[in-house]
Amino acid sequence: MEFKSVVGWRRSIRFFDPWRGVEREKVQCILEAIYRAPRVLEVDFVRVLVVERDRLSPEKMQALKTPTTTAQLDMAPVYVFFYADVSMLESALNGANFRELIRLGVLNPSHGWNERFVADTATPYLRAVVDDPDRVPLRPPSAGEEAGPMVSRETLRLARTAIGIAQEYALLAAFDQGLAAQLSGVSVNAARAILGIPDTWIPSSPMLLGYHGESREAGGQRPREPFEEDFFELRYPHPFYREPAVVQRLTAAEMIQAPAPFSWRMNEVRGLARKFGLPE
């Protein structure tokens, strides 16, 4: 699928075909896309764990659910869990990743990169991030559990940025292959226990994956606030001018599509609820 069309057709799908699994090669394609996503400070933060719904016991399924995600978890055949291993920032302090990119011609003298810069500037910067005294618990305390280990607030920010990049690559790779997907919530503590997640991994929203149980349009593209409220130019609050000709061109390319709600959407939702035995 052409990139603009992939962006335009992405939806947060909440009705999956529960009987149709996802081909392993399509899951691998998503992982390959994540594997090639940009890395924050060239640190290998991202960890991804793929779970097939039907390989979980009913008890584990129930433990993962939150009040807002019960139906989606029951229907989606595959869960893709995203984590960031914050210990990898400390592992990067030897500068090996930077040196490898210098060797490959990715980081170059034209931009100030050489062995001395790695030793005197780049790796000391990473050390400063790791040792920053502004520290927070890796995970907040919960009932019956202590808070996770302390890390610098900046480490946490970088790790979460890395997860966000990975999630977006995964979503676009999924829709490019005709799949349906949604970033969703689960019980973080239950997932950590069920999946055997190390203490140094921080979680984010997993991606539910499958085939569309609802129409591809899913009622239309989600409405947004005015463009000028989000995007600025030169200095805040001067808005970035939205050129109508560009909007027209992106509409023709399917990036911008008809907004929700379609006139028939509620009829579709009622029909889907009956089909899947859900409340109307």
N, C-alpha and C positions, 0 to 999 in steps of 0.2 A: 504494500500500500504506500502511496506517496505520503511524505512526512506531514504535510499540512492536513491531509485527510485523516491521518492517524490522530492528530491532535484534536481535530473536529469531532471525530466519532467516539472519542473517549468519554465514557460515562462512569459514574459510580453505580455499578449494576448490583441490584439487591435480590433479583430473582434469577437463580441459576437452574440449569437443567440438572437435577440431582442424580439422574441415572446415567449420565454420560461423563465418563472420565476424561482426563486430559492426557493426550499422547506424551510419552516421556520426551520425545524429541522437541516438542514445543516448550516443555518446561526447561529443557537444557538450553534452548534458544534464549529464553528469558535470562537464565543464569549467565550465558555468554555475553549478553548485553550489559548486565551488571558488572561483569568481570572487566569490561572495557570502559566503564564509566570513569570520569575524572576522579582523581584521588586527592583529598585535601592534604596539602603539604607533602604529597607523595607518601602518605602513611597508609598502610594496609589495614584500615579500620574495619571494613565491612565484613560481616559474617551472615550467611543466609542458610536457613534450615527449611527443607521442603517436607511436608507431611501430607500423606493421603488420608482424607477423612475416615475412610472405611477401615483403616488400620488402627484407629483409636477405639478403645473400649467405650461403652456408653457412659461409664463413670468419668472417664477422662474428658469426653465430649462435654458432659454437663459441667465439669469443673472449669472448662475454658470459657464458658458463656458469661456474658454480661447482660443486664436487662435490655439492652438495645440491639444485641447481635444474635439472638437465639435463632431466628429463621434463616439468616444468611449462613450461619455456621452449619446448620442442618442441610442446606441445599448445596453449598459449594463443595466440590469433590477434592479440592487441593487447597492447602494453606501454605503460604510462603512467609516465613517469619524472618524479620530483619533485625539484626543486632549490630552494635559496634563494639569492638574489643578495645577498650581504652588502654590496655597494657601495651598495645602496639606502638603508641607514641613513644614510650620509654625504649622500646626495642629499636626505634628509628634513630636514637641518639648517636649511634655510631656513624651516621652519615652515609651508610652503604647505598641507600636508595638514590641519594643525590649523586654519588660518584658513578653509579651505573648509568644514570641519565646523562651525565657529562660524557661518559664513554660512548654512549649511543648518539651523541650529537643533539640531544633534546635540550639540555641546559648548556649554554654556550658562553664563551668569553665575551661575545658581543653584548651579553646581558649581565656581565659581571661574574659569571660562574667559573670557578677554577678550584683547585684543591685547597688553596689558602682560604678562599671564601667559605667553603664548606666547613673547614676547621675553625675559623675565627668568627664567622657570622651565622651561618645557617644552623649548625648543630647547637651553638649556644642559645639561639633563639628558641629551638625546641626544648632545651633544658629549662629555659625561663618559663615556658608554658607549663611544663610538668611540675616545676617547683613553686609556681605562683601561690602566694599565701592565701589568696581568696579561694577558699575551698568549700566544697559542698559534698554531701553524701552521694555515692553513686546511685543509690536508690533510697527513697524515704523509708522510715520505719513503718512497719505494719503490724497488725495484731499478732502477738506472739513471736515477732521477729525483730532483730536489731537492724538499724540502718546499715546500708552497704558501706564499703570502704570509702574513704575520703579522696576526692580528686580535685584538681583545680577547676574552677568554673569555666575557664577557657578551654580546657581539655574536653569538658562535657559539650561545650558549644561546637567545637570542631567535629567531635564524634557524631553529634546529631546532624550536623550539616552533611557529613558523609552518608548517613543513612538516607536523608532526604533525596540526595542525588541518586542513590541506588534505587529508591522507590520509584522515582519518576522514570528512570530507564526501564524498570520492570513493567510499569503500567503501559508505557508506549509499546514495548516489545510484545506484550500480551495482546493488545488491541490490533497491532500490526498482523498478528496471526489469526485474527478472527475470534479471539477468545473474549470472555467477559471477566472483569476484575473489579475489585473494590478494596480500598484500604479500610480496615475495620478494627474495632477494638476487641480485645480478649482480656481475660484475667491474667495480668502480668505474672503474678506469683504462681498461679497454677501452671502457666506455660513454662516458667523457669523450672519447676519441679518435674513436670512431665517430660520435658525435652532434655533435661540434664544440662542446663545452661550454666557456664562458669560464672563466678562472681564478678569477673571483670568485664562482662558483656552487658551493655545497656540496651534495653528494648525500644522498639517503636511499633507502630501499627503494622500488623501483618497484612499481606495481600491475599484476599480470597480469590480463587481462580477457578474457572470452569467455562462452560458454554452458556450462551444467553438462554435464560428461561423466559425472559420478557423480550419484547421487540428490540431490535438494535437501536432504535431511536430513543427508547426508554422515556417516552413522553416529551422529548425535545431537549435541546441544549440548555443547560442550567442558566437562568438569568444572572446577571452580574450588576453590581453598582456601576454608576457612570465611569467610563474609562478614565476621565480626568481626575477622579478622586484617588486613583491608585498610582498614576504615572506622571512624573514631573520632569522638567527640563531646566538646566542651568542652575536654578535655585528654587528651593521650596518656598512658597506653594505654587510656583508658576507651572501650569499643567502642560504636559506634552500634547501638542496638537495632533488630533486624530484625523488623518487625511481620508476623506470619504472615498477617494478612488482606490486606496489601499483596502479599505473595508470591502468595497465591491469586488476587488480581485480575490481577496481571501474567502469571500462568500462563494465565488465561482469555484474555488479550489477546495471547498467543503471544510475549511477550518472554522469559519463562522457559519452556523446553521440556524434553522428556525428555532426560536426559544420555546421552552416549556411555559405553560402546559398545552399540549395538543388537545383538540376538542374531544378526542376519543380516549384520552388517557385514563380517566376514572373508570370507564367501561372495561378497559384492559386490566386495570388493577383489580377490579372486582372479579373478573374472569380468572385471573391468576390466583387470587385468594381461594376461589372455589376449586381450581385445579389442584392446588398444593395443600388443601385442607387448612388454610390459614384464616384468621379472623377477617371479616369484611368491614 
